[in-house]
Amino acid sequence: MSDFPSSKYDRGKIFAKTGLSVGKNYAKHYLKNLRGSDEQRNSEFYNQTAQQIFSEFTKLRGTALKIAQSLSIDQGLLPDEFSEVMTQAQYSVPPINRSLIRSIIKRELGSYPEVLFESFDTEAIAAASIGQVHTARLKSGEKVAVKIQYPGVRDTIASDLGLAKSLFKRFIKNKEDLNEYFEEIESTLRLETDYIHEGETINRFHNRFSTDRFETPRWIKEYSTERVLTMSFLEGEHLREFLERDPSQEEKNAFGQKIWDFFHEQIRQSDEIHADTHPGNFLLTEDGKLGIIDFGCVKNFPDEFFIDYLLLLPTHLERDLDKIKTLYDRLGVLKGDPETNQTEKKYFEFCLNYGFTFAMPYENDTFNFGNPEYREMIRGYTKNAPIGNEARGNKHFLYSTRVHLGLYHFLMKLGATVETKKSRDIVEERIGEAIV
Amino acid sequence: MNKFTEEKIRISKSAALLYLKNRRFTLSALAKASDIETEKIYDYFSNRRDVLDFFYEGLILEYKESVQSIDKYAEYTLSEKLSNLALTLIDLMDPYKEFVRETYKDRIACSSRTTPFEELFRQQLKVIYESDTNQSRLSAAFNRGFLYTAGSYNFHLLIQFWLRDKSPANQKTMELVDKWTAFVEELHYSSILDRGFDMAKFIFYNSPFSNT
């Protein structure tokens, strides 16, 4: 069991220690490479560095672990060995003291778990960034998941973001623009620590997605507060467990199709979007439905951004360069004319090609995400992104990209072939409705 | 816990609330507040001081009772058991926070005699430390009275912290308990002292600078 480092000093120390370890590893790696390089050595190096980052970040939980999770979603940015280790952050971090859990329940729900529930498992089934999940059985016999927030986690948001911001400001040119991104992250994280808000979201998604294809939990309000969230328990396999049992291609396709359709159904409904598309939040239920859990991070993108974001699809499919340029302008991707400015030209060409690659699944009626060439293309773009020393793009890209990349990486990991025609129609209909 | 003790605890809790309204309440007023006959209250307590002191003693008795209902308590680590002791007592005190604020310092922390509460508290620490088999050899040798006395002083400080804690649902107090007990566990489980002791013993018997 471990304590939760909540003070700015403790957390700063871990950030610094991680930075030093990684720096030391890179220095060693560089010196070794002067004497020649080989694949195996690189692989060992990445794995060792990733293990260190993961082990330190999991101690921090909270905001820092959220950063680790984002890194594992945007896997293209990281070497494979790195991504493998970082993906662990999506499943488990060290659980907290069992007595603390007991006392939190008493304080939040009025009684100890042994009094409130028919049974309560003191071993957490999942420990994530801001809370850990236990299974329990209500007196009625219903199996539930009880999510308990780590004490003091809300206070760490401001200090962690402050630390991250001061680091970024050292190498970002347009410091003022950085503020709006951090404000967006901070407000989203604050909402994630309000479990009443999450409970209400669970109910809204339950009403929207309780169909023969999707399953979402039900909020159990009587057993929930701002820091304890109780919901019905969804049984099923996560992506990792699913792949471990070596499923057939048909099974992979069926699983992939469900998550693809879930994503587009959200677009069709013009409503909130589940914005935490990492594998730990999806499962395949026993009766073959897509189970969706964790509704802490959902986004309601404003139409003026979202329609432009959706318009990127048809314009890239049609390869209409003028319209694409106008869209990039409106979305803050370009800050000048790419025809006269070399830097803008570099950004424009990169985004254009990345956009074409991103639109590829929609070009035909089906698409094979298991194609290793496609995976390499996506990775190639993210690795070679012209990430300069300035912040660019509308702040809503932070989460829209997270959803989109998360979906693609999920499908690539799954190796699924999905039917995409209907989804292309959905995007076009949604754009049509908004423009009319 | 037998019915008699349960009733004593119930009456002492009524007394804690009554005390806040009138520090010099009579036993007959307490009998009325506790919904029992006046003459019966003397079966439980002989005077007001008895009943107020028993409030704290009763907390330890309730704690002992609650431990029996915790699933897999025997598997808890040292820090979890210490956290459970501290947090359960604070949970029990919580509805009577004002009473604790008014009386804990004088009746318990700064009392000129060792109170039954402190005695029972130290006994519980003894049970926790002596039943833990993961401690290093050297730290187990320190499982003595002074360790439990130090533990009870730490608890007094924790109560002062909790009384001043304004964080929602006393989260700061929980964090302090978590950090403190994790630190204590680290000290007791670490084999660094064992290794240091082994090394010191070796040097003592094999010093090249010794005269013999």
Interface residues (C-beta under 8 A of the other chain):
Chain A: M1 S2 D3 F4 S6 I96 N97 R98 S99 L100 R102 S103 I104 K106 R107 E108 Y112 E114 F120 T122 P151 G152 E226 R227
Chain B: S66 S69 I70 D71 K72 Y76 T77 S79 E80 K81 S83 N84 L87 T88 I90 D91 D94 S167 P168 A169 N170 Q171 K172 M174 E175 V177 D178 K179 T181 A182 F183
